[in-house]
Amino acid sequence: MIFAGLSANDVENWKVFGYWGSVMVVKTLGMVLLIGRWRHTKK
């Protein structure tokens, strides 16, 4: 296993990091889509 050399705390930190990382990606994509749609409809 990859987690064999990691402590439980390290695994928890990676879970939190992965969760917030995916949240930020979704927010960023949502903003890009909203701005793109707004610019498209404004023309």
N, C-alpha and C positions, 0 to 999 in steps of 0.2 A: 504493500500500500504506500501511497505517496505520503500519507499523514503519519507514517510510522515514526519519523524523527521529530515530529511536531508535538507540542504539548496541547492540551485541550484548549488553553487560552489562545494559542496561535490559530487553531481551527476556528474558534469563535470569531476572532478578528477577521479572518478571511471571509467568513460568512457575512459579517456586517459590511465589509469592504465590497464584496460582490453585490450585495443587495443595493447599497447606495450607489455603486457604480452603474448598475442597470437602471436605477431610478433617474440618475442624471442623464444617461443616454436617451431615455424615453422623453424626458423633459426637453432636451436639446432638439431632438427630432420633431417634437410637437411644435416648438417655437419656430423651427425652420419651415415646417409645413404651413403654419399659420401666417408667417410673414410672406411666404411665397404666394399663398392664396390671396392675401390682402393686396399684394402688389399686382397680381393678375387681375383682380376684380376692379382695382382702382383705374386701370388703363382704359 
